[in-house]
């Protein structure tokens, strides 16, 4: 099994942080019910764009990540909430990290 860290990096539109908090509360409830691992959120304190939020989760394997994320993508309420989030996010990217080397000999 390979531990996987998923890092979601988003730039939130100016003045939309309160909306983000409301949406994030609803996401947290849904994600807990869907079996997502706990998330950690970060915001730049100094030296960068303070409208960036980074959300990290650690999954036990790529297979478990895929299974859990698929549940979210197929959930109609999760999809509706994702559409609301898209309206306040200027841009977004997702990174998937594994240990190096990922598959030791």
VMD Tcl script that builds the backbone (N, CA, C; Angstrom):
set m [mol new atoms 315]
animate dup $m
set s [atomselect $m all]
$s set {name element resname resid chain x y z} {
  {N N UNK 1 A 0.831 -1.182 0.000}
  {CA C UNK 1 A 0.000 0.000 0.000}
  {C C UNK 1 A 0.878 1.248 0.000}
  {N N UNK 2 A 0.472 2.233 -0.759}
  {CA C UNK 2 A 1.215 3.481 -0.866}
  {C C UNK 2 A 0.381 4.601 -0.264}
  {N N UNK 3 A 0.913 5.269 0.739}
  {CA C UNK 3 A 0.237 6.436 1.306}
  {C C UNK 3 A 0.172 7.522 0.238}
  {N N UNK 4 A -0.958 8.202 0.166}
  {CA C UNK 4 A -1.188 9.234 -0.839}
  {C C UNK 4 A -1.607 10.514 -0.132}
  {N N UNK 5 A -0.986 11.614 -0.513}
  {CA C UNK 5 A -1.415 12.925 -0.028}
  {C C UNK 5 A -2.014 13.671 -1.208}
  {N N UNK 6 A -3.234 14.125 -1.036}
  {CA C UNK 6 A -3.900 14.920 -2.067}
  {C C UNK 6 A -3.922 16.360 -1.571}
  {N N UNK 7 A -3.391 17.240 -2.393}
  {CA C UNK 7 A -3.326 18.663 -2.056}
  {C C UNK 7 A -4.151 19.437 -3.080}
  {N N UNK 8 A -5.203 20.083 -2.601}
  {CA C UNK 8 A -6.048 20.923 -3.440}
  {C C UNK 8 A -5.660 22.370 -3.167}
  {N N UNK 9 A -5.305 23.084 -4.221}
  {CA C UNK 9 A -4.872 24.475 -4.099}
  {C C UNK 9 A -5.866 25.336 -4.877}
  {N N UNK 10 A -6.461 26.305 -4.176}
  {CA C UNK 10 A -7.485 27.135 -4.813}
  {C C UNK 10 A -7.249 28.603 -4.502}
  {N N UNK 11 A -7.526 29.440 -5.492}
  {CA C UNK 11 A -7.535 30.887 -5.258}
  {C C UNK 11 A -8.989 31.298 -5.123}
  {N N UNK 12 A -9.318 31.840 -3.953}
  {CA C UNK 12 A -10.677 32.273 -3.659}
  {C C UNK 12 A -10.843 33.722 -4.129}
  {N N UNK 13 A -11.956 33.996 -4.779}
  {CA C UNK 13 A -12.229 35.344 -5.273}
  {C C UNK 13 A -12.274 36.335 -4.104}
  {N N UNK 14 A -11.846 37.556 -4.371}
  {CA C UNK 14 A -11.869 38.603 -3.341}
  {C C UNK 14 A -13.265 38.726 -2.738}
  {N N UNK 15 A -13.306 38.814 -1.416}
  {CA C UNK 15 A -14.566 39.021 -0.712}
  {C C UNK 15 A -15.449 37.790 -0.598}
  {N N UNK 16 A -14.936 36.623 -0.946}
  {CA C UNK 16 A -15.763 35.408 -0.941}
  {C C UNK 16 A -15.401 34.433 0.168}
  {N N UNK 17 A -14.600 34.867 1.139}
  {CA C UNK 17 A -14.165 33.954 2.201}
  {C C UNK 17 A -15.311 33.514 3.101}
  {N N UNK 18 A -16.262 34.389 3.372}
  {CA C UNK 18 A -17.412 33.988 4.198}
  {C C UNK 18 A -18.239 32.920 3.480}
  {N N UNK 19 A -18.413 33.088 2.168}
  {CA C UNK 19 A -19.135 32.080 1.390}
  {C C UNK 19 A -18.384 30.756 1.407}
  {N N UNK 20 A -17.057 30.833 1.313}
  {CA C UNK 20 A -16.247 29.625 1.369}
  {C C UNK 20 A -16.466 28.882 2.677}
  {N N UNK 21 A -16.510 29.605 3.775}
  {CA C UNK 21 A -16.693 28.963 5.082}
  {C C UNK 21 A -18.026 28.230 5.160}
  {N N UNK 22 A -19.081 28.846 4.626}
  {CA C UNK 22 A -20.395 28.205 4.629}
  {C C UNK 22 A -20.386 26.937 3.771}
  {N N UNK 23 A -19.810 27.046 2.591}
  {CA C UNK 23 A -19.732 25.893 1.693}
  {C C UNK 23 A -18.872 24.802 2.320}
  {N N UNK 24 A -17.760 25.189 2.919}
  {CA C UNK 24 A -16.852 24.204 3.506}
  {C C UNK 24 A -17.500 23.437 4.657}
  {N N UNK 25 A -18.328 24.117 5.449}
  {CA C UNK 25 A -19.043 23.427 6.529}
  {C C UNK 25 A -19.925 22.322 5.958}
  {N N UNK 26 A -20.622 22.626 4.889}
  {CA C UNK 26 A -21.499 21.629 4.263}
  {C C UNK 26 A -20.688 20.492 3.642}
  {N N UNK 27 A -19.558 20.851 3.001}
  {CA C UNK 27 A -18.681 19.812 2.456}
  {C C UNK 27 A -18.177 18.892 3.565}
  {N N UNK 28 A -17.768 19.471 4.675}
  {CA C UNK 28 A -17.222 18.669 5.774}
  {C C UNK 28 A -18.236 17.630 6.259}
  {N N UNK 29 A -19.498 18.041 6.382}
  {CA C UNK 29 A -20.546 17.116 6.815}
  {C C UNK 29 A -20.725 15.985 5.807}
  {N N UNK 30 A -20.815 16.344 4.534}
  {CA C UNK 30 A -20.998 15.338 3.490}
  {C C UNK 30 A -19.798 14.401 3.404}
  {N N UNK 31 A -18.609 14.981 3.446}
  {CA C UNK 31 A -17.395 14.185 3.302}
  {C C UNK 31 A -17.217 13.204 4.457}
  {N N UNK 32 A -17.596 13.610 5.643}
  {CA C UNK 32 A -17.515 12.701 6.777}
  {C C UNK 32 A -18.435 11.503 6.546}
  {N N UNK 33 A -19.648 11.759 6.051}
  {CA C UNK 33 A -20.594 10.680 5.773}
  {C C UNK 33 A -20.140 9.778 4.625}
  {N N UNK 34 A -19.369 10.333 3.690}
  {CA C UNK 34 A -18.887 9.560 2.552}
  {C C UNK 34 A -17.593 8.800 2.860}
  {N N UNK 35 A -16.993 9.069 4.027}
  {CA C UNK 35 A -15.787 8.346 4.415}
  {C C UNK 35 A -14.477 9.013 4.064}
  {N N UNK 36 A -14.515 10.292 3.704}
  {CA C UNK 36 A -13.271 11.015 3.407}
  {C C UNK 36 A -12.412 11.095 4.674}
  {N N UNK 37 A -11.094 11.036 4.524}
  {CA C UNK 37 A -10.239 11.240 5.696}
  {C C UNK 37 A -10.289 12.707 6.133}
  {N N UNK 38 A -9.875 12.996 7.361}
  {CA C UNK 38 A -9.881 14.393 7.826}
  {C C UNK 38 A -9.015 15.274 6.920}
  {N N UNK 39 A -9.399 16.535 6.844}
  {CA C UNK 39 A -8.623 17.466 6.016}
  {C C UNK 39 A -7.933 18.490 6.894}
  {N N UNK 40 A -6.868 19.039 6.338}
  {CA C UNK 40 A -6.171 20.162 6.956}
  {C C UNK 40 A -6.242 21.304 5.951}
  {N N UNK 41 A -6.568 22.491 6.448}
  {CA C UNK 41 A -6.643 23.667 5.577}
  {C C UNK 41 A -5.566 24.658 5.973}
  {N N UNK 42 A -4.973 25.277 4.972}
  {CA C UNK 42 A -3.919 26.261 5.181}
  {C C UNK 42 A -4.212 27.497 4.341}
  {N N UNK 43 A -3.802 28.640 4.876}
  {CA C UNK 43 A -3.904 29.907 4.152}
  {C C UNK 43 A -2.592 30.641 4.335}
  {N N UNK 44 A -2.132 31.319 3.308}
  {CA C UNK 44 A -0.849 32.000 3.343}
  {C C UNK 44 A -0.857 33.124 4.382}
  {N N UNK 45 A 0.124 33.107 5.234}
  {CA C UNK 45 A 0.276 34.148 6.245}
  {C C UNK 45 A 1.179 35.266 5.736}
  {N N UNK 46 A 2.223 34.881 4.988}
  {CA C UNK 46 A 3.193 35.875 4.541}
  {C C UNK 46 A 3.929 35.362 3.304}
  {N N UNK 47 A 4.263 36.276 2.407}
  {CA C UNK 47 A 5.112 35.933 1.274}
  {C C UNK 47 A 4.392 35.406 0.054}
  {N N UNK 48 A 3.084 35.440 0.037}
  {CA C UNK 48 A 2.360 34.928 -1.120}
  {C C UNK 48 A 0.989 35.552 -1.224}
  {N N UNK 49 A 0.180 34.977 -2.074}
  {CA C UNK 49 A -1.183 35.456 -2.309}
  {C C UNK 49 A -2.059 35.013 -1.145}
  {N N UNK 50 A -2.615 35.966 -0.393}
  {CA C UNK 50 A -3.410 35.592 0.783}
  {C C UNK 50 A -4.837 35.162 0.436}
  {N N UNK 51 A -5.150 35.042 -0.856}
  {CA C UNK 51 A -6.442 34.497 -1.267}
  {C C UNK 51 A -6.337 33.023 -1.668}
  {N N UNK 52 A -5.198 32.408 -1.374}
  {CA C UNK 52 A -4.996 30.990 -1.678}
  {C C UNK 52 A -5.337 30.166 -0.452}
  {N N UNK 53 A -6.078 29.085 -0.670}
  {CA C UNK 53 A -6.334 28.105 0.376}
  {C C UNK 53 A -5.795 26.762 -0.122}
  {N N UNK 54 A -5.158 26.034 0.788}
  {CA C UNK 54 A -4.626 24.707 0.483}
  {C C UNK 54 A -5.335 23.716 1.398}
  {N N UNK 55 A -5.884 22.682 0.807}
  {CA C UNK 55 A -6.571 21.637 1.564}
  {C C UNK 55 A -5.816 20.334 1.318}
  {N N UNK 56 A -5.405 19.686 2.410}
  {CA C UNK 56 A -4.671 18.429 2.279}
  {C C UNK 56 A -5.402 17.301 2.988}
  {N N UNK 57 A -5.343 16.129 2.371}
  {CA C UNK 57 A -5.875 14.899 2.955}
  {C C UNK 57 A -4.868 13.791 2.705}
  {N N UNK 58 A -4.849 12.848 3.632}
  {CA C UNK 58 A -3.976 11.692 3.471}
  {C C UNK 58 A -4.838 10.439 3.357}
  {N N UNK 59 A -4.618 9.695 2.281}
  {CA C UNK 59 A -5.327 8.452 2.030}
  {C C UNK 59 A -4.378 7.277 2.249}
  {N N UNK 60 A -4.918 6.139 2.606}
  {CA C UNK 60 A -4.102 4.960 2.876}
  {C C UNK 60 A -3.559 4.314 1.611}
  {N N UNK 61 A -4.211 4.559 0.478}
  {CA C UNK 61 A -3.747 3.992 -0.789}
  {C C UNK 61 A -4.426 4.729 -1.946}
  {N N UNK 62 A -3.883 4.524 -3.149}
  {CA C UNK 62 A -4.510 5.100 -4.337}
  {C C UNK 62 A -5.899 4.510 -4.551}
  {N N UNK 63 A -6.045 3.218 -4.289}
  {CA C UNK 63 A -7.346 2.565 -4.457}
  {C C UNK 63 A -8.402 3.134 -3.528}
  {N N UNK 64 A -8.025 3.354 -2.267}
  {CA C UNK 64 A -8.982 3.922 -1.313}
  {C C UNK 64 A -9.328 5.359 -1.687}
  {N N UNK 65 A -8.332 6.112 -2.160}
  {CA C UNK 65 A -8.583 7.479 -2.603}
  {C C UNK 65 A -9.599 7.476 -3.744}
  {N N UNK 66 A -9.371 6.611 -4.717}
  {CA C UNK 66 A -10.263 6.537 -5.870}
  {C C UNK 66 A -11.687 6.162 -5.447}
  {N N UNK 67 A -11.804 5.190 -4.576}
  {CA C UNK 67 A -13.125 4.732 -4.135}
  {C C UNK 67 A -13.895 5.846 -3.426}
  {N N UNK 68 A -13.233 6.535 -2.506}
  {CA C UNK 68 A -13.885 7.597 -1.740}
  {C C UNK 68 A -14.231 8.785 -2.632}
  {N N UNK 69 A -13.285 9.189 -3.481}
  {CA C UNK 69 A -13.542 10.349 -4.348}
  {C C UNK 69 A -14.652 10.049 -5.354}
  {N N UNK 70 A -14.734 8.809 -5.817}
  {CA C UNK 70 A -15.804 8.433 -6.747}
  {C C UNK 70 A -17.165 8.561 -6.079}
  {N N UNK 71 A -17.256 8.165 -4.821}
  {CA C UNK 71 A -18.513 8.337 -4.082}
  {C C UNK 71 A -18.932 9.809 -4.088}
  {N N UNK 72 A -17.974 10.702 -3.844}
  {CA C UNK 72 A -18.282 12.131 -3.847}
  {C C UNK 72 A -18.733 12.625 -5.214}
  {N N UNK 73 A -17.999 12.217 -6.254}
  {CA C UNK 73 A -18.340 12.662 -7.608}
  {C C UNK 73 A -19.715 12.187 -8.043}
  {N N UNK 74 A -20.147 11.028 -7.548}
  {CA C UNK 74 A -21.438 10.467 -7.947}
  {C C UNK 74 A -22.604 10.935 -7.081}
  {N N UNK 75 A -22.304 11.613 -5.984}
  {CA C UNK 75 A -23.356 12.080 -5.078}
  {C C UNK 75 A -23.952 13.378 -5.621}
  {N N UNK 76 A -25.263 13.414 -5.899}
  {CA C UNK 76 A -25.884 14.614 -6.486}
  {C C UNK 76 A -25.744 15.865 -5.608}
  {N N UNK 77 A -25.899 15.723 -4.299}
  {CA C UNK 77 A -25.772 16.880 -3.405}
  {C C UNK 77 A -24.335 17.407 -3.390}
  {N N UNK 78 A -23.388 16.488 -3.421}
  {CA C UNK 78 A -21.974 16.875 -3.461}
  {C C UNK 78 A -21.684 17.645 -4.752}
  {N N UNK 79 A -22.254 17.181 -5.857}
  {CA C UNK 79 A -22.075 17.850 -7.147}
  {C C UNK 79 A -22.671 19.254 -7.139}
  {N N UNK 80 A -23.859 19.400 -6.560}
  {CA C UNK 80 A -24.492 20.726 -6.475}
  {C C UNK 80 A -23.640 21.689 -5.657}
  {N N UNK 81 A -23.095 21.187 -4.551}
  {CA C UNK 81 A -22.257 22.034 -3.708}
  {C C UNK 81 A -20.960 22.396 -4.427}
  {N N UNK 82 A -20.429 21.474 -5.195}
  {CA C UNK 82 A -19.217 21.741 -5.981}
  {C C UNK 82 A -19.466 22.864 -6.989}
  {N N UNK 83 A -20.654 22.898 -7.565}
  {CA C UNK 83 A -21.008 23.966 -8.506}
  {C C UNK 83 A -21.018 25.326 -7.812}
  {N N UNK 84 A -21.511 25.373 -6.574}
  {CA C UNK 84 A -21.495 26.634 -5.812}
  {C C UNK 84 A -20.061 27.070 -5.527}
  {N N UNK 85 A -19.221 26.104 -5.189}
  {CA C UNK 85 A -17.827 26.413 -4.904}
  {C C UNK 85 A -17.123 26.978 -6.142}
  {N N UNK 86 A -17.410 26.406 -7.298}
  {CA C UNK 86 A -16.784 26.862 -8.545}
  {C C UNK 86 A -17.046 28.344 -8.808}
  {N N UNK 87 A -18.157 28.862 -8.328}
  {CA C UNK 87 A -18.511 30.263 -8.566}
  {C C UNK 87 A -17.670 31.235 -7.746}
  {N N UNK 88 A -17.009 30.746 -6.681}
  {CA C UNK 88 A -16.195 31.651 -5.855}
  {C C UNK 88 A -14.702 31.341 -5.944}
  {N N UNK 89 A -14.343 30.358 -6.773}
  {CA C UNK 89 A -12.939 29.982 -6.944}
  {C C UNK 89 A -12.449 30.528 -8.277}
  {N N UNK 90 A -11.374 31.346 -8.220}
  {CA C UNK 90 A -10.792 31.893 -9.449}
  {C C UNK 90 A -10.073 30.811 -10.250}
  {N N UNK 91 A -9.321 29.975 -9.566}
  {CA C UNK 91 A -8.641 28.843 -10.198}
  {C C UNK 91 A -8.352 27.784 -9.149}
  {N N UNK 92 A -8.104 26.581 -9.639}
  {CA C UNK 92 A -7.926 25.452 -8.738}
  {C C UNK 92 A -7.003 24.432 -9.392}
  {N N UNK 93 A -6.204 23.749 -8.573}
  {CA C UNK 93 A -5.437 22.615 -9.088}
  {C C UNK 93 A -5.310 21.584 -7.983}
  {N N UNK 94 A -5.193 20.334 -8.395}
  {CA C UNK 94 A -5.058 19.243 -7.438}
  {C C UNK 94 A -3.737 18.531 -7.711}
  {N N UNK 95 A -3.001 18.267 -6.645}
  {CA C UNK 95 A -1.748 17.527 -6.732}
  {C C UNK 95 A -1.916 16.229 -5.949}
  {N N UNK 96 A -1.335 15.159 -6.461}
  {CA C UNK 96 A -1.341 13.879 -5.765}
  {C C UNK 96 A 0.111 13.503 -5.503}
  {N N UNK 97 A 0.437 13.339 -4.232}
  {CA C UNK 97 A 1.804 13.068 -3.794}
  {C C UNK 97 A 1.907 11.664 -3.221}
  {N N UNK 98 A 3.011 10.997 -3.518}
  {CA C UNK 98 A 3.315 9.692 -2.923}
  {C C UNK 98 A 4.741 9.739 -2.388}
  {N N UNK 99 A 5.086 8.856 -1.457}
  {CA C UNK 99 A 6.464 8.845 -0.948}
  {C C UNK 99 A 7.453 8.570 -2.075}
  {N N UNK 100 A 8.676 8.986 -1.856}
  {CA C UNK 100 A 9.720 8.709 -2.839}
  {C C UNK 100 A 10.775 7.811 -2.222}
  {N N UNK 101 A 11.120 6.701 -2.814}
  {CA C UNK 101 A 10.460 6.106 -3.971}
  {C C UNK 101 A 9.099 5.556 -3.598}
  {N N UNK 102 A 8.121 5.643 -4.522}
  {CA C UNK 102 A 6.756 5.236 -4.185}
  {C C UNK 102 A 6.620 3.738 -3.952}
  {N N UNK 103 A 7.393 2.962 -4.664}
  {CA C UNK 103 A 7.311 1.517 -4.549}
  {C C UNK 103 A 8.706 0.970 -4.251}
  {N N UNK 104 A 9.126 0.983 -2.988}
  {CA C UNK 104 A 10.468 0.515 -2.663}
  {C C UNK 104 A 10.656 -0.954 -3.068}
  {N N UNK 105 A 11.882 -1.266 -3.415}
  {CA C UNK 105 A 12.207 -2.633 -3.851}
  {C C UNK 105 A 12.064 -3.634 -2.725}
}
mol reanalyze $m
mol bondsrecalc $m
mol representation Tube
mol addrep $m
